[in-house]
Amino acid sequence: MSDDLQRRDFLKGAAATLAALLSERGLNAARLPPAAQDEFKGQPVACALIGAGVWGRELLATMSRVPSLTIATICDSYAPSLKRAINAAPKAATAADYREVLSSSAVEAVVIATPSHLHKDIALAALDAGKHVYCEAPLAASIDDARAIAEGEAKTPKLIFQSGLQGRSNALWKHVRNFVRTGVLGDAALVKTQWNRKDSWRRAAPTPEREQALNWRLQKATSGGLPAEIGIHQIDLVTMFLNAPPTAVSGTGAVIAWRDGREVPDTVTCAFEYPRNVRATFSATLASSFGGASNVFQGSNASLYVRDTRAWLIKEADSPLLGWEVHARKEPVQDETGIALIANATKLLGDGKEPGKEGPVEPEHDAVYLAMDNFARSVRGKARPAATAADGLVATVVALKAHDATLEGGRVELNPELLRVDAAKKE
């Protein structure tokens, strides 16, 4: 009994220490997007999904499980896609034209999951129609279109606009972000991110016209390539953790595995220059699945190894003792011992429990679920968007500039003016 009480007292003290650590430098709850963990009470938001392709159908499957929203309408201009999608929401209305959706009084908000180059017209029309908007990332396939969306959002301050940077809703990533920003890593030096999957990206279709439409990711005019269509989430993670966008990016790219006439590389490497001389790399290939997706943040005191649902802190031998790590879960990470970082660790510690030993190791909900829930709660005034249009603009510009660098095989500077939305347009 005595040992148990001492243990719980220690854990509560560790919780206070950790909470204080995560509050340093102004990192208090008021500045962070609210977590969507409490039970939703109120009228669910009636949403329409526009774009029922492969990713759109995955979104539908997730949306159908989110209590804070209902699927009112599914829209796609291609009838077979619409037919496949309706299985996820058999009670939803269907439409072939997004303008029909926007004219419906039964729809409060839209989720845009069309190909990136089609986002602008739909997003601006939705805002003009008074609909709240969740727009998948990247915001667009061009910087001009992305800026047009962000500036259109700035003119409608009463509407909620959320960019589809679901990593910003990832419960684990938000938790780990605080460790980076409070200096636990020491002097941040190098970040390495990767995404690997053997996949041609090419899709077959019954007609040449449909095949061209389906394979928009392979064409320069309509695709942001691997950096924007896939890497944007990991690149945004780096920007989010370091709390600043990069100032320049260098890149190389080539078609290695899929020599089928495509216009964008299937293998890329990008090197980003961040403030304070921090360097970050993003590499991706469609030629191999080995290694999957991962992110490593290296500093003088410790490093972080971050995946989608798990993360570990690996301390240097000469780094200072933090205190709370004594009772933390330890796991092998490559040739090192990693301290498992648990998304709800502070709450568990406060309850006298040991994170990773008592309670789940992984977050209860995935990032897409949390992003959809956050969007619905924001519409109801119960949260703030985890990723705003301005966030989406920065992420899109950075990713598209990285894509340009891979096409040109050189260094591209990022003009800070491209990342800003004129504040006067909020008036």
C-alpha positions in Angstrom: 0.0 0.0 0.0 2.8 2.4 1.0 4.7 1.6 -2.2 1.6 2.1 -4.3 0.9 5.5 -2.7 4.5 6.6 -3.2 4.3 5.5 -6.8 1.1 7.4 -7.4 2.5 10.5 -5.6 5.5 10.4 -7.9 3.4 10.0 -11.0 1.2 12.9 -10.1 4.4 15.0 -9.5 5.7 13.8 -12.8 2.4 14.9 -14.4 2.8 18.4 -12.9 6.4 18.6 -14.1 5.4 17.5 -17.6 2.4 19.9 -17.7 4.7 22.7 -16.7 7.3 21.7 -19.3 4.6 21.7 -22.0 3.4 25.1 -20.9 6.8 26.7 -21.2 7.3 29.5 -23.8 3.6 30.2 -24.0 2.6 26.7 -25.1 -0.5 26.7 -23.0 -3.8 25.1 -24.0 -5.2 28.4 -25.3 -2.8 28.3 -28.2 -3.4 24.7 -29.2 -6.3 23.3 -31.1 -8.8 21.7 -28.7 -8.7 17.9 -28.5 -11.9 16.2 -29.6 -12.2 13.7 -26.7 -15.4 14.7 -24.9 -18.7 13.4 -26.1 -20.3 15.5 -28.7 -23.7 17.1 -27.7 -25.8 19.0 -30.1 -27.1 18.8 -33.7 -24.6 17.0 -36.0 -23.4 19.1 -39.0 -25.0 18.1 -42.3 -22.0 17.6 -44.7 -21.8 16.9 -48.4 -18.8 15.0 -49.8 -17.7 16.4 -53.2 -15.4 13.9 -55.0 -16.0 10.2 -54.4 -12.8 8.7 -55.8 -10.6 6.3 -53.8 -9.7 8.9 -51.1 -13.2 10.3 -51.1 -14.6 6.9 -50.3 -12.1 6.5 -47.4 -13.2 9.9 -46.1 -16.8 8.7 -46.3 -16.0 5.6 -44.3 -14.5 7.7 -41.6 -17.2 10.4 -41.7 -19.9 7.7 -41.2 -18.3 7.0 -37.8 -18.1 10.6 -36.5 -21.1 11.5 -34.3 -20.6 15.2 -34.8 -21.6 15.1 -38.5 -24.0 13.5 -40.8 -23.5 12.7 -44.5 -26.3 14.6 -46.3 -25.1 14.3 -49.9 -22.5 12.6 -52.0 -21.4 14.3 -55.2 -19.3 13.0 -58.1 -19.5 13.7 -61.8 -18.6 10.0 -62.6 -21.6 7.7 -62.1 -19.7 4.5 -61.2 -17.8 6.3 -58.5 -21.0 7.7 -57.1 -22.6 4.2 -57.1 -19.6 2.7 -55.2 -19.6 5.5 -52.6 -23.3 5.3 -51.7 -22.6 2.1 -49.8 -21.0 4.1 -47.0 -24.0 6.3 -46.6 -27.1 4.7 -48.1 -29.4 7.4 -46.7 -27.5 10.3 -48.4 -28.7 12.1 -51.4 -26.6 12.0 -54.6 -25.6 14.6 -57.1 -23.5 14.7 -60.3 -22.9 18.5 -60.2 -21.4 20.3 -57.2 -23.5 23.4 -57.9 -26.6 21.3 -57.1 -25.1 20.5 -53.7 -24.3 24.2 -53.0 -27.8 25.2 -53.7 -29.3 22.8 -51.2 -30.5 24.1 -47.9 -30.0 20.7 -46.4 -26.2 21.0 -46.7 -24.4 23.1 -44.1 -20.8 22.2 -45.0 -18.9 20.5 -47.8 -15.8 18.3 -47.8 -13.9 18.7 -51.0 -12.0 15.6 -52.0 -11.7 16.1 -55.8 -8.3 16.1 -57.6 -6.2 19.1 -56.4 -6.5 21.1 -59.6 -10.3 21.2 -59.3 -10.4 22.5 -55.7 -10.4 26.3 -56.4 -13.7 26.7 -58.3 -15.5 24.4 -55.9 -14.1 26.0 -52.7 -14.8 29.6 -53.8 -18.3 28.7 -55.0 -19.0 26.9 -51.6 -17.9 30.0 -49.7 -20.0 32.2 -51.9 -23.0 29.9 -51.2 -22.5 30.3 -47.4 -21.2 26.8 -46.9 -18.5 25.8 -44.4 -15.6 24.1 -46.2 -13.2 21.3 -45.5 -10.7 21.2 -48.4 -8.2 18.4 -48.8 -4.5 19.1 -49.0 -2.9 20.5 -51.0 -5.3 23.4 -51.4 -4.6 23.4 -55.1 -2.2 22.3 -57.8 -0.9 25.8 -58.3 0.2 28.6 -56.0 -2.1 31.1 -57.7 -5.1 28.9 -57.1 -4.1 28.2 -53.5 -3.8 32.0 -52.8 -7.2 32.6 -54.4 -8.7 30.1 -52.0 -7.0 31.6 -49.0 -8.0 35.1 -50.0 -11.6 33.9 -50.6 -11.7 32.4 -47.1 -10.4 35.7 -45.7 -13.4 37.5 -47.1 -15.8 35.2 -45.3 -14.8 35.3 -41.6 -18.2 33.9 -40.4 -17.6 30.7 -42.2 -15.3 27.9 -41.1 -12.6 26.8 -43.5 -10.4 23.9 -42.6 -7.5 22.7 -44.6 -7.1 18.9 -44.9 -3.8 18.8 -43.0 -5.0 16.0 -40.8 -1.6 15.7 -39.2 -2.5 18.8 -37.2 -5.3 16.8 -35.7 -3.2 13.8 -35.0 -3.4 13.4 -31.2 0.1 11.9 -31.0 1.7 14.5 -33.3 0.2 17.4 -31.3 1.6 15.8 -28.1 5.0 15.3 -29.5 5.1 18.8 -31.0 5.3 20.2 -27.5 8.5 18.3 -26.7 10.2 19.8 -29.8 9.1 23.3 -29.0 10.1 23.2 -25.4 13.7 22.4 -26.2 13.9 18.8 -25.0 15.8 18.0 -28.1 18.5 20.6 -27.3 19.7 22.3 -30.4 17.6 21.0 -33.3 19.9 20.1 -36.1 18.5 17.6 -38.7 15.1 16.3 -39.7 14.6 13.3 -42.0 11.3 12.3 -43.3 10.4 9.6 -45.9 7.5 8.0 -47.6 7.9 4.8 -49.7 5.2 2.7 -51.4 5.4 0.5 -54.5 2.5 1.9 -56.5 2.4 3.1 -60.1 -0.2 5.8 -59.4 -1.6 4.9 -62.8 -5.3 3.9 -62.9 -7.1 2.0 -65.7 -10.4 3.4 -67.1 -12.9 2.3 -69.8 -12.2 5.3 -72.1 -9.2 7.5 -72.9 -10.9 10.6 -71.5 -11.7 8.9 -68.2 -8.2 7.5 -68.0 -6.7 11.0 -68.4 -9.0 12.3 -65.8 -8.1 9.5 -63.4 -4.4 9.9 -63.9 -4.2 13.7 -63.1 -1.4 13.0 -60.7 0.9 12.0 -63.5 0.5 15.2 -65.5 2.5 18.4 -64.9 -0.4 20.7 -65.5 -2.6 19.1 -62.8 -0.2 17.5 -60.3 2.0 18.7 -57.4 4.0 15.4 -57.6 5.1 13.4 -54.6 6.0 16.5 -52.5 2.6 18.0 -52.7 0.2 15.1 -53.2 1.8 12.9 -50.6 4.7 14.7 -48.8 2.7 17.8 -47.8 1.6 16.2 -44.6 5.1 15.3 -43.5 6.6 18.5 -44.7 3.9 20.4 -42.8 4.8 18.3 -39.7 8.3 19.7 -39.9 7.0 23.2 -40.3 4.6 22.7 -37.4 7.3 21.2 -35.1 9.9 23.9 -35.9 7.2 26.6 -35.8 8.4 28.3 -39.0 8.3 27.6 -42.7 11.5 26.9 -44.6 13.4 29.6 -46.5 14.6 27.5 -49.4 14.4 24.0 -50.9 16.6 22.0 -53.2 15.4 18.9 -55.0 16.1 16.2 -57.5 13.7 13.8 -59.1 13.5 11.1 -61.7 11.3 8.4 -63.2 12.9 5.2 -62.0 10.4 2.4 -61.9 7.4 3.4 -64.0 8.6 4.4 -67.5 5.1 4.9 -68.9 5.2 8.4 -70.3 4.3 10.1 -67.0 5.4 13.8 -66.6 6.3 13.8 -62.9 9.0 11.8 -61.1 8.2 8.6 -59.2 11.3 9.1 -57.0 12.3 12.4 -55.3 14.6 13.9 -52.7 14.1 17.4 -51.2 16.4 19.3 -48.9 14.8 22.2 -46.9 16.6 25.1 -45.2 14.8 26.2 -42.0 15.6 29.1 -39.7 18.4 28.6 -37.2 20.3 26.5 -39.7 18.1 23.5 -39.2 18.1 21.2 -42.2 15.3 18.8 -43.2 15.0 16.2 -45.9 12.0 14.5 -47.5 12.5 11.5 -49.8 9.8 9.5 -51.5 9.5 6.7 -54.0 6.9 4.7 -55.8 9.5 2.1 -56.6 9.7 0.4 -53.2 7.7 0.0 -50.1 10.7 -0.6 -47.8 10.8 1.7 -44.8 7.2 3.0 -45.3 6.6 6.5 -43.8 8.6 7.9 -40.9 10.0 11.1 -39.4 13.2 11.6 -37.4 14.0 14.8 -35.5 17.6 15.0 -34.3 18.9 17.4 -31.6 22.0 17.7 -29.4 20.2 16.3 -26.3 17.7 13.8 -27.9 16.1 12.6 -31.0 12.5 11.8 -31.9 11.3 9.0 -34.1 7.8 9.6 -35.1 5.4 7.5 -37.1 1.6 7.9 -37.6 0.5 6.4 -34.3 3.7 5.8 -32.4 6.6 8.0 -31.3 9.8 7.5 -29.2 12.3 9.9 -27.5 15.8 8.7 -27.7 18.1 10.6 -25.3 21.8 11.2 -25.7 24.0 9.7 -23.0 25.0 13.2 -21.7 21.5 14.8 -21.8 20.0 16.0 -18.5 17.5 13.9 -16.6 13.9 15.0 -17.2 12.4 13.2 -14.2 9.2 11.9 -15.7 11.0 9.4 -17.9 11.8 7.1 -14.9 8.4 5.4 -15.1 8.0 5.8 -18.9 7.6 2.8 -21.1 10.9 1.8 -22.7 11.1 0.0 -26.1 13.9 -0.9 -28.5 14.2 1.5 -31.4 16.7 0.3 -33.9 19.9 -0.1 -31.9 18.8 2.3 -29.1 16.4 2.4 -26.2 13.4 4.7 -26.8 11.0 6.3 -24.4 7.5 5.7 -25.7 5.6 9.0 -26.0 1.9 8.5 -25.4 -0.7 11.0 -26.6 -2.6 11.2 -23.3 0.4 10.8 -21.1 -0.2 13.9 -19.0 -3.7 12.8 -18.1 -2.6 9.3 -17.3 0.2 10.6 -15.1 -2.3 12.9 -13.3 -4.5 9.9 -12.6 -1.5 8.0 -11.1 -1.2 5.7 -14.0 1.9 4.8 -16.0 1.6 5.7 -19.7 2.1 2.7 -21.9 1.5 0.3 -19.1 -2.0 1.4 -18.0 -4.1 2.6 -20.9 -3.7 2.4 -24.7 -0.3 2.9 -26.4 -1.8 4.4 -29.5 -4.4 7.2 -29.9 -8.0 6.2 -29.6 -8.9 7.7 -33.0 -6.9 8.2 -36.2 -6.0 11.6 -37.5 -8.7 11.7 -40.2 -11.4 11.0 -37.7 -10.1 13.7 -35.4 -9.9 16.2 -38.3 -13.5 15.5 -39.4 -14.7 15.8 -35.8 -12.7 19.0 -35.3 -14.2 20.5 -38.4 -17.8 19.7 -37.2 -17.1 21.1 -33.8 -15.6 24.2 -35.3 -18.8 24.7 -37.3 -20.8 24.5 -34.1 -18.5 27.0 -32.4 -17.1 24.3 -30.0 -13.5 24.3 -31.3 -11.1 26.1 -33.6 -10.0 24.6 -36.9 -6.9 22.6 -36.4 -5.6 23.8 -39.8 -6.8 27.1 -41.2 -6.7 28.3 -44.8 -3.6 30.2 -44.0 -2.0 27.0 -42.7 -3.0 25.3 -45.9 -1.6 28.1 -48.0 1.8 27.8 -46.3 1.9 24.0 -46.6 0.8 24.1 -50.3 3.3 26.8 -51.3 6.2 24.9 -49.6 5.2 21.6 -51.1 4.7 23.0 -54.6 8.0 24.8 -54.5 9.6 21.5 -53.5 8.0 19.9 -56.5 9.4 22.6 -58.7 12.8 22.0 -57.3 12.6 18.2 -58.1 11.5 19.1 -61.7 14.3 21.7 -62.2 17.0 19.8 -60.2 18.1 22.9 -58.4 17.5 25.3 -55.4 14.4 27.4 -55.1 14.0 30.2 -52.6 10.7 30.7 -50.8 9.5 34.3 -51.0 7.8 35.1 -47.7 5.2 37.1 -49.5 3.8 34.0 -51.1 3.0 32.6 -47.7 0.9 35.5 -46.5 -2.8 36.3 -46.9 -3.5 40.1 -46.9 -5.0 40.8 -43.4 -7.0 43.7 -44.9 -9.1 41.2 -46.7 -10.5 40.1 -43.3 -12.3 43.4 -43.0 
